[in-house]
Amino acid sequence: TEISFLQVPNSLREAGYALGFRELTVITRIALPLALPGIMTGVLFAIAIALGETAPLIYTAGWSNFLWNGKLIHEPIGYLTYVIWSFINQPYRSAHALAFAAAFLVIVMVLLVNIGLSIILRRTRPMGPGQQR
């Protein structure tokens, strides 16, 4: 986010201030629309990394049936990537089916995030002269 905002030219911010805009208006109307593609790319990378790195993390840190969220919740938790990682090595067809179903769900989640971000970016991208939405 910081890098995306730093790539917005200072001349655009200064032009907003010269027109009498307040700082919040300059940020929300000038800098944010130009920085939004970079911010959304960062969000997409963070989600992809989070989805892809849970299985290695569980493998190295261990599996716990309890979630620590400020307090100990006494309910089992699971991760789709753990299901893929653990069931793909089982000799049973039903275990393979579960692993493939979990992998399918992970792929669908990443696809939905990509589609959602594309829609957001298409609606918020500044339009050039002669372009229509």
DRENKOL-133203 format. One record per residue (C-alpha): residue number from 1; residue in one letter; x, y, z. Coordinates in nm, 2 decimals. Layout:
# residues N
pos: NUM | code: A | x: X | y: Y | z: Z
...
//
This chain:
# residues 133
pos: 1 | code: T | x: 0.00 | y: 0.00 | z: 0.00
pos: 2 | code: E | x: 0.28 | y: 0.24 | z: 0.09
pos: 3 | code: I | x: 0.46 | y: 0.17 | z: -0.23
pos: 4 | code: S | x: 0.15 | y: 0.22 | z: -0.43
pos: 5 | code: F | x: 0.08 | y: 0.56 | z: -0.27
pos: 6 | code: L | x: 0.44 | y: 0.66 | z: -0.32
pos: 7 | code: Q | x: 0.41 | y: 0.60 | z: -0.70
pos: 8 | code: V | x: 0.13 | y: 0.85 | z: -0.73
pos: 9 | code: P | x: 0.30 | y: 1.17 | z: -0.87
pos: 10 | code: N | x: 0.33 | y: 1.45 | z: -0.62
pos: 11 | code: S | x: 0.23 | y: 1.70 | z: -0.90
pos: 12 | code: L | x: -0.12 | y: 1.55 | z: -0.89
pos: 13 | code: R | x: -0.14 | y: 1.59 | z: -0.51
pos: 14 | code: E | x: -0.01 | y: 1.94 | z: -0.54
pos: 15 | code: A | x: -0.27 | y: 2.02 | z: -0.81
pos: 16 | code: G | x: -0.54 | y: 1.91 | z: -0.57
pos: 17 | code: Y | x: -0.41 | y: 2.13 | z: -0.29
pos: 18 | code: A | x: -0.38 | y: 2.42 | z: -0.54
pos: 19 | code: L | x: -0.75 | y: 2.38 | z: -0.63
pos: 20 | code: G | x: -0.83 | y: 2.41 | z: -0.26
pos: 21 | code: F | x: -0.91 | y: 2.04 | z: -0.18
pos: 22 | code: R | x: -0.86 | y: 1.93 | z: 0.18
pos: 23 | code: E | x: -0.61 | y: 1.65 | z: 0.25
pos: 24 | code: L | x: -0.88 | y: 1.38 | z: 0.29
pos: 25 | code: T | x: -1.03 | y: 1.48 | z: -0.05
pos: 26 | code: V | x: -0.69 | y: 1.46 | z: -0.22
pos: 27 | code: I | x: -0.63 | y: 1.12 | z: -0.07
pos: 28 | code: T | x: -0.98 | y: 0.98 | z: -0.15
pos: 29 | code: R | x: -1.03 | y: 1.14 | z: -0.49
pos: 30 | code: I | x: -0.69 | y: 1.16 | z: -0.64
pos: 31 | code: A | x: -0.43 | y: 0.93 | z: -0.47
pos: 32 | code: L | x: -0.65 | y: 0.63 | z: -0.38
pos: 33 | code: P | x: -0.80 | y: 0.57 | z: -0.72
pos: 34 | code: L | x: -0.45 | y: 0.57 | z: -0.87
pos: 35 | code: A | x: -0.30 | y: 0.35 | z: -0.60
pos: 36 | code: L | x: -0.59 | y: 0.11 | z: -0.59
pos: 37 | code: P | x: -0.45 | y: -0.14 | z: -0.85
pos: 38 | code: G | x: -0.13 | y: -0.18 | z: -0.65
pos: 39 | code: I | x: -0.32 | y: -0.21 | z: -0.33
pos: 40 | code: M | x: -0.54 | y: -0.48 | z: -0.47
pos: 41 | code: T | x: -0.24 | y: -0.67 | z: -0.62
pos: 42 | code: G | x: -0.09 | y: -0.67 | z: -0.27
pos: 43 | code: V | x: -0.42 | y: -0.80 | z: -0.12
pos: 44 | code: L | x: -0.43 | y: -1.07 | z: -0.39
pos: 45 | code: F | x: -0.07 | y: -1.18 | z: -0.31
pos: 46 | code: A | x: -0.14 | y: -1.19 | z: 0.06
pos: 47 | code: I | x: -0.44 | y: -1.41 | z: 0.01
pos: 48 | code: A | x: -0.26 | y: -1.64 | z: -0.23
pos: 49 | code: I | x: 0.03 | y: -1.67 | z: 0.01
pos: 50 | code: A | x: -0.20 | y: -1.74 | z: 0.31
pos: 51 | code: L | x: -0.38 | y: -2.01 | z: 0.12
pos: 52 | code: G | x: -0.06 | y: -2.17 | z: -0.01
pos: 53 | code: E | x: 0.14 | y: -2.16 | z: 0.31
pos: 54 | code: T | x: -0.09 | y: -2.32 | z: 0.57
pos: 55 | code: A | x: 0.01 | y: -2.68 | z: 0.49
pos: 56 | code: P | x: 0.39 | y: -2.62 | z: 0.53
pos: 57 | code: L | x: 0.32 | y: -2.41 | z: 0.84
pos: 58 | code: I | x: 0.12 | y: -2.70 | z: 0.99
pos: 59 | code: Y | x: 0.38 | y: -2.95 | z: 0.89
pos: 60 | code: T | x: 0.66 | y: -2.75 | z: 1.06
pos: 61 | code: A | x: 0.47 | y: -2.60 | z: 1.35
pos: 62 | code: G | x: 0.24 | y: -2.90 | z: 1.42
pos: 63 | code: W | x: -0.13 | y: -2.95 | z: 1.40
pos: 64 | code: S | x: -0.35 | y: -2.82 | z: 1.68
pos: 65 | code: N | x: -0.72 | y: -2.90 | z: 1.74
pos: 66 | code: F | x: -0.76 | y: -2.56 | z: 1.91
pos: 67 | code: L | x: -0.76 | y: -2.21 | z: 1.79
pos: 68 | code: W | x: -0.58 | y: -1.94 | z: 1.98
pos: 69 | code: N | x: -0.76 | y: -1.61 | z: 1.94
pos: 70 | code: G | x: -0.69 | y: -1.43 | z: 2.26
pos: 71 | code: K | x: -0.85 | y: -1.72 | z: 2.44
pos: 72 | code: L | x: -0.85 | y: -2.09 | z: 2.39
pos: 73 | code: I | x: -1.16 | y: -2.21 | z: 2.20
pos: 74 | code: H | x: -1.23 | y: -2.57 | z: 2.27
pos: 75 | code: E | x: -1.34 | y: -2.66 | z: 1.92
pos: 76 | code: P | x: -1.15 | y: -2.84 | z: 1.65
pos: 77 | code: I | x: -1.04 | y: -2.63 | z: 1.35
pos: 78 | code: G | x: -0.91 | y: -2.74 | z: 1.01
pos: 79 | code: Y | x: -0.76 | y: -2.59 | z: 0.70
pos: 80 | code: L | x: -0.83 | y: -2.69 | z: 0.34
pos: 81 | code: T | x: -0.46 | y: -2.71 | z: 0.26
pos: 82 | code: Y | x: -0.41 | y: -2.95 | z: 0.55
pos: 83 | code: V | x: -0.68 | y: -3.17 | z: 0.41
pos: 84 | code: I | x: -0.51 | y: -3.18 | z: 0.08
pos: 85 | code: W | x: -0.17 | y: -3.24 | z: 0.23
pos: 86 | code: S | x: -0.28 | y: -3.52 | z: 0.47
pos: 87 | code: F | x: -0.54 | y: -3.71 | z: 0.25
pos: 88 | code: I | x: -0.35 | y: -3.72 | z: -0.07
pos: 89 | code: N | x: -0.10 | y: -3.96 | z: 0.07
pos: 90 | code: Q | x: -0.37 | y: -4.21 | z: 0.19
pos: 91 | code: P | x: -0.42 | y: -4.53 | z: -0.01
pos: 92 | code: Y | x: -0.79 | y: -4.49 | z: -0.02
pos: 93 | code: R | x: -1.00 | y: -4.35 | z: -0.31
pos: 94 | code: S | x: -1.23 | y: -4.17 | z: -0.07
pos: 95 | code: A | x: -0.93 | y: -3.99 | z: 0.09
pos: 96 | code: H | x: -0.81 | y: -3.89 | z: -0.26
pos: 97 | code: A | x: -1.16 | y: -3.76 | z: -0.34
pos: 98 | code: L | x: -1.15 | y: -3.54 | z: -0.03
pos: 99 | code: A | x: -0.81 | y: -3.41 | z: -0.12
pos: 100 | code: F | x: -0.91 | y: -3.33 | z: -0.47
pos: 101 | code: A | x: -1.24 | y: -3.16 | z: -0.35
pos: 102 | code: A | x: -1.04 | y: -2.95 | z: -0.10
pos: 103 | code: A | x: -0.79 | y: -2.85 | z: -0.38
pos: 104 | code: F | x: -1.08 | y: -2.76 | z: -0.60
pos: 105 | code: L | x: -1.22 | y: -2.54 | z: -0.33
pos: 106 | code: V | x: -0.89 | y: -2.36 | z: -0.28
pos: 107 | code: I | x: -0.87 | y: -2.30 | z: -0.66
pos: 108 | code: V | x: -1.22 | y: -2.17 | z: -0.67
pos: 109 | code: M | x: -1.15 | y: -1.93 | z: -0.37
pos: 110 | code: V | x: -0.85 | y: -1.79 | z: -0.55
pos: 111 | code: L | x: -1.05 | y: -1.76 | z: -0.87
pos: 112 | code: L | x: -1.33 | y: -1.57 | z: -0.69
pos: 113 | code: V | x: -1.08 | y: -1.34 | z: -0.53
pos: 114 | code: N | x: -0.92 | y: -1.27 | z: -0.88
pos: 115 | code: I | x: -1.27 | y: -1.21 | z: -1.03
pos: 116 | code: G | x: -1.37 | y: -0.98 | z: -0.74
pos: 117 | code: L | x: -1.06 | y: -0.78 | z: -0.76
pos: 118 | code: S | x: -1.09 | y: -0.74 | z: -1.14
pos: 119 | code: I | x: -1.45 | y: -0.61 | z: -1.10
pos: 120 | code: I | x: -1.34 | y: -0.37 | z: -0.83
pos: 121 | code: L | x: -1.05 | y: -0.24 | z: -1.03
pos: 122 | code: R | x: -1.25 | y: -0.21 | z: -1.35
pos: 123 | code: R | x: -1.51 | y: 0.00 | z: -1.16
pos: 124 | code: T | x: -1.26 | y: 0.22 | z: -0.98
pos: 125 | code: R | x: -1.01 | y: 0.28 | z: -1.26
pos: 126 | code: P | x: -1.00 | y: 0.64 | z: -1.37
pos: 127 | code: M | x: -1.13 | y: 0.66 | z: -1.73
pos: 128 | code: G | x: -0.93 | y: 0.83 | z: -2.00
pos: 129 | code: P | x: -1.07 | y: 1.06 | z: -2.27
pos: 130 | code: G | x: -1.31 | y: 0.89 | z: -2.50
pos: 131 | code: Q | x: -1.35 | y: 0.57 | z: -2.29
pos: 132 | code: Q | x: -1.68 | y: 0.44 | z: -2.17
pos: 133 | code: R | x: -1.77 | y: 0.20 | z: -1.89
//
